[in-house]
Amino acid sequence: MKAIVITQPGGPAVLQLQEKERPTPAAHEVLIRVAAAGVNRPDVLLRQGKYGGSGDVTNLVPGLELAGTVEACGAAVTRWQPGDAVCALLTAGAYAEYAVVDARHCLPVPAGWTLPQAASLPETVFTVWHNVFQRGTLQPGETLLVHGGSSGIGITAIQLAAALGSTVFATAGSADKCRACEELGARRGINYKEADFEAELRETGVDVVLDMIGGDYTAKNLNLLKDDGRLVFINAMRGPQAAFNALEVMRRRLTITGSTLRPRSADFKAALAAEVERRVWPLLAAGKFKPVIYRTFSLAEAAAAHELMESSEHIGKIVLITS
């Protein structure tokens, strides 16, 4: 089979199309003929060798999410059958014509969604559900601030929070990106290049912040939180170090938390997949969440897809068409 391989840690050019042996599913796995794979920022960090706990990434096939059809099932798999259309979360291996996945980490392709559209779901939906709704405990009627609102994570968080009855604000880096956030359900998009989001939202306050920026955003985020507010980190693009007033955290009973999804156990991801199917998939069926695909690339163009991801010019998801 054809697959994209990280030939060594480095820039996009280290992603090379190679021939690899088609994998064989273990008893609890399914073999999927991949139609499309989502491209995510953790893929970039993995390619660079900077994803925490990733080890040596040389010869690794990247890709955390995919959609396709089940080709074969392991002996212990009961839910899926060959021919079933699924999307799935995996720790690596989606940038290929075939991939093996824990059967519990697969979900049915939503009705009316194409396979490339479905490939844009697992990594972002699983991440947002766990961080915003499980760790951040966002409730209907509360207010969420999403940084990077036009990213794959951002468009997912905006749509899910709005669909479940929360007010959403978002930051983004251009007027077009802010407008896209508002069209997806944000009450307001704030162009961080032209305005200070802390000053803009000081009178409103927020209950939960989903932050992928870190660094100097941290104190500003904490200042905006209402009493009992929650700051949830999923990345730290401006750096992991930050200064803040611990006494204010104590006085206002603030919670600072966060997570990374890839290193979590298979059992954790299985439980998360089941909750996502129960809570999020009905919203997709009801049309309350729509796919936002910015651009697709062929499998051989994975390096160009990564260049676009690193440029941050996109609004929504970038997807590789693998077959």
ROLUMMI-102535 format. One line per 2 residues: number of its first residue (from 1); for each residue x, y, z of C-alpha. Coordinates in Angstrom, 2 decimals, decimal comma, padded with zeros to 5 digits. Example, Ala and Ser with C-alpha at 12.3 -4.5 7.8 and 13.67 -1.06 7.14 Angstrom:
% residues 2
1> 012,30/-004,50/007,80 | 013,67/-001,06/007,14
% end
This chain:
% residues 323
1> 000,00/000,00/000,00 | 001,01/003,65/-000,37
3> 001,59/005,66/002,78 | 003,17/008,92/003,88
5> 006,22/008,33/006,07 | 008,15/010,72/008,30
7> 011,64/010,04/006,98 | 013,22/012,04/009,83
9> 012,06/014,78/012,20 | 011,90/018,10/010,38
11> 009,95/020,33/008,02 | 007,15/019,33/005,63
13> 009,62/017,96/003,07 | 010,40/014,99/005,35
15> 006,94/013,61/004,53 | 007,51/011,12/001,71
17> 005,16/008,79/-000,14 | 006,42/005,22/000,16
19> 005,28/001,64/-000,27 | 004,47/-000,06/003,04
21> 003,16/-003,49/003,92 | -000,59/-003,51/004,46
23> -001,29/-004,02/008,18 | -003,21/-006,96/009,60
25> -005,86/-006,34/012,27 | -005,43/-007,86/015,71
27> -008,41/-009,55/017,37 | -009,88/-006,26/018,66
29> -009,10/-004,21/015,54 | -010,57/-003,49/012,14
31> -008,68/-002,93/008,90 | -009,99/000,17/007,15
33> -009,56/001,07/003,51 | -008,89/004,75/004,02
35> -010,76/007,24/001,84 | -009,64/010,41/003,61
37> -007,53/011,53/006,55 | -007,81/014,74/008,53
39> -004,73/016,94/008,98 | -004,28/018,36/012,47
41> -001,74/020,54/014,25 | -000,54/017,60/016,40
43> 000,50/015,96/013,11 | 002,87/018,90/012,57
45> 004,33/018,55/016,06 | 004,71/014,80/015,53
47> 006,50/015,37/012,22 | 008,86/017,80/013,96
49> 009,56/015,29/016,74 | 008,11/017,74/019,28
51> 004,98/015,89/020,34 | 005,46/014,96/023,99
53> 006,09/011,26/024,52 | 006,13/010,47/020,80
55> 009,63/008,95/020,87 | 011,51/008,44/017,60
57> 009,15/009,34/014,77 | 011,43/008,19/011,93
59> 009,50/005,87/009,56 | 006,23/006,60/011,36
61> 003,05/007,06/009,32 | 001,29/010,12/010,78
63> -002,42/010,88/010,95 | -004,82/010,84/013,91
65> -008,18/010,57/012,16 | -009,64/008,97/009,08
67> -012,77/007,83/007,31 | -013,25/004,87/005,01
69> -014,77/001,43/004,74 | -014,11/-001,62/006,87
71> -012,06/-004,12/004,87 | -011,63/-006,86/007,50
73> -012,41/-007,47/011,17 | -010,42/-009,11/013,92
75> -011,81/-012,24/015,56 | -013,17/-010,38/018,62
77> -014,93/-007,59/016,71 | -018,73/-007,84/016,79
79> -020,09/-004,39/015,90 | -018,55/-003,81/012,48
81> -018,71/-005,76/009,24 | -016,73/-005,47/006,00
83> -018,21/-002,69/003,90 | -019,31/-000,52/006,84
85> -018,52/003,18/006,42 | -016,77/004,49/009,53
87> -014,64/007,34/010,80 | -012,06/006,66/013,48
89> -009,52/008,04/015,91 | -006,03/006,53/016,01
91> -002,63/007,36/017,46 | -000,90/007,31/014,05
93> -001,26/005,73/010,62 | -004,10/007,62/008,92
95> -001,97/008,99/006,04 | -002,16/005,70/004,18
97> -004,36/003,63/001,90 | -005,07/001,17/004,74
99> -004,94/001,45/008,52 | -005,80/-000,73/011,51
101> -007,85/000,80/014,32 | -009,21/-000,36/017,65
103> -012,82/-001,23/016,77 | -014,06/000,72/019,80
105> -012,55/003,92/018,41 | -014,68/003,80/015,25
107> -017,98/005,60/014,75 | -020,46/005,36/011,89
109> -020,19/007,99/009,18 | -023,02/010,45/009,93
111> -025,98/010,33/007,58 | -025,54/012,78/004,73
113> -021,80/013,25/005,33 | -019,21/012,30/002,71
115> -016,16/010,30/003,72 | -013,83/013,33/003,42
117> -016,22/015,32/005,62 | -016,40/012,51/008,16
119> -012,59/012,32/008,25 | -012,59/015,84/009,69
121> -014,52/014,79/012,80 | -012,80/012,38/015,22
123> -009,71/014,24/016,45 | -011,44/017,59/016,87
125> -014,76/016,32/018,20 | -013,13/013,97/020,71
127> -010,75/016,73/021,84 | -013,46/019,36/022,21
129> -015,92/017,06/023,94 | -013,40/015,95/026,52
131> -011,90/019,37/027,19 | -014,86/021,72/026,93
133> -017,66/019,51/028,20 | -015,99/016,90/030,42
135> -013,04/018,81/031,89 | -014,49/022,31/031,45
137> -018,04/021,18/032,40 | -019,59/023,84/030,13
139> -023,32/024,08/030,82 | -026,25/025,50/028,82
141> -026,53/029,21/029,56 | -022,82/029,59/030,32
143> -020,32/031,49/028,20 | -017,35/029,98/026,35
145> -014,34/031,80/024,90 | -012,57/029,88/022,14
147> -009,12/030,97/021,01 | -008,20/030,03/017,46
149> -011,87/030,06/016,52 | -011,29/029,41/012,82
151> -009,13/026,32/013,39 | -010,47/022,78/013,22
153> -010,76/022,73/017,00 | -012,30/026,20/017,00
155> -015,06/025,53/014,48 | -015,93/022,37/016,39
157> -016,05/024,05/019,80 | -018,14/026,95/018,51
159> -020,72/024,73/016,84 | -021,04/022,22/019,68
161> -021,28/024,86/022,42 | -023,82/026,93/020,50
163> -025,90/023,84/019,66 | -026,02/022,87/023,34
165> -027,18/026,27/024,53 | -024,05/028,21/025,46
167> -022,98/031,69/024,36 | -019,69/031,63/022,46
169> -017,04/034,25/021,82 | -014,02/033,52/019,64
171> -010,70/035,06/018,70 | -009,23/034,82/015,20
173> -006,64/036,64/013,13 | -008,64/038,35/010,37
175> -012,02/039,90/009,65 | -012,90/036,97/007,38
177> -012,03/034,45/010,08 | -014,05/036,36/012,69
179> -017,01/036,47/010,32 | -016,72/032,72/009,75
181> -016,81/032,16/013,53 | -019,97/034,24/013,79
183> -021,62/032,37/010,92 | -020,94/029,11/012,80
185> -022,65/030,34/015,96 | -020,27/032,65/017,84
187> -021,95/035,75/019,21 | -018,84/037,70/018,31
189> -015,47/037,08/016,71 | -012,63/039,28/017,98
191> -009,68/039,98/015,69 | -006,76/039,60/018,07
193> -004,50/041,49/015,67 | -006,63/044,63/016,04
195> -008,21/044,38/019,49 | -007,36/043,19/023,01
197> -009,76/040,35/023,73 | -009,44/040,92/027,47
199> -010,54/044,53/027,14 | -013,33/043,61/024,74
201> -014,82/040,98/027,04 | -014,02/042,48/030,45
203> -017,61/043,61/031,09 | -019,08/040,30/029,92
205> -016,79/037,73/031,52 | -016,77/034,06/030,59
207> -017,29/030,75/032,37 | -014,91/028,59/030,32
209> -011,90/029,39/028,13 | -010,59/026,84/025,62
211> -006,99/027,90/025,02 | -004,41/026,62/022,56
213> -002,20/029,72/022,87 | -000,74/029,79/026,39
215> 002,06/032,22/027,16 | 000,87/035,78/027,74
217> -002,76/034,79/027,07 | -002,87/032,92/030,38
219> -003,22/035,88/032,75 | -005,71/037,54/030,42
221> -007,81/034,36/030,31 | -007,84/034,09/034,10
223> -008,80/037,74/034,43 | -011,84/037,15/032,21
225> -013,14/034,15/034,11 | -016,16/034,58/036,31
227> -016,13/033,09/039,81 | -015,79/029,29/039,56
229> -014,59/029,67/035,96 | -012,48/027,07/034,15
231> -009,42/027,58/031,94 | -008,69/024,55/029,75
233> -005,41/024,19/027,85 | -005,03/022,01/024,77
235> -001,81/023,57/023,45 | 000,63/026,36/024,25
237> 001,62/027,88/020,91 | 003,07/030,99/022,58
239> 004,95/028,94/025,13 | 004,25/026,79/028,18
241> 005,42/029,29/030,80 | 003,09/031,95/032,20
243> 002,80/034,25/035,22 | -000,51/034,70/037,00
245> -001,90/035,67/040,38 | -002,42/032,50/042,39
247> -004,32/034,44/045,08 | -006,94/035,41/042,48
249> -007,28/031,76/041,48 | -007,97/030,95/045,11
251> -010,27/033,91/045,79 | -012,48/033,28/042,76
253> -012,23/029,47/042,93 | -010,87/029,15/039,41
255> -009,88/025,86/037,83 | -006,87/025,48/035,53
257> -006,80/022,20/033,63 | -006,01/020,71/030,24
259> -005,13/017,53/028,43 | -003,57/015,86/025,41
261> -005,57/013,13/023,70 | -003,05/010,99/021,81
263> -001,28/009,46/024,86 | -004,51/008,46/026,63
265> -005,32/004,77/027,04 | -007,34/002,75/024,57
267> -010,02/002,20/027,22 | -010,30/005,95/027,86
269> -010,72/006,64/024,15 | -013,31/003,88/023,84
271> -015,38/005,42/026,63 | -014,99/008,85/025,06
273> -016,07/007,52/021,65 | -019,20/006,01/023,19
275> -020,12/009,31/024,85 | -019,43/011,28/021,69
277> -021,69/008,95/019,72 | -024,43/009,32/022,31
279> -024,19/013,09/022,80 | -022,73/014,57/019,58
281> -023,84/012,30/016,74 | -027,54/013,25/017,20
283> -026,55/016,91/016,72 | -024,93/016,01/013,42
285> -028,02/014,07/012,33 | -030,17/017,09/013,22
287> -028,02/019,41/011,09 | -026,81/021,46/014,07
289> -023,18/020,89/013,18 | -021,84/021,23/009,66
291> -018,53/020,23/008,09 | -016,14/023,05/007,25
293> -013,51/021,77/004,82 | -011,09/024,46/003,71
295> -009,12/022,42/001,20 | -008,35/018,84/000,22
297> -005,03/017,43/-001,00 | -004,02/014,10/-002,47
299> -002,02/011,73/-000,29 | 001,12/012,58/-002,25
301> 000,60/016,26/-001,39 | 000,85/015,75/002,38
303> 003,82/018,12/002,61 | 001,79/020,91/000,97
305> -001,07/020,20/003,37 | 001,32/020,63/006,29
307> 002,65/023,87/004,83 | -000,90/025,20/004,71
309> -001,55/024,05/008,28 | 001,57/025,86/009,49
311> 000,59/029,04/007,63 | -002,67/029,26/009,65
313> -004,36/030,73/006,57 | -007,12/028,15/006,60
315> -010,62/028,35/008,03 | -011,76/024,90/009,16
317> -010,24/021,56/008,29 | -007,59/020,36/005,87
319> -008,13/016,84/004,54 | -006,03/014,35/002,57
321> -007,86/012,26/-000,02 | -006,11/008,94/000,20
323> -007,97/006,80/-002,32
% end
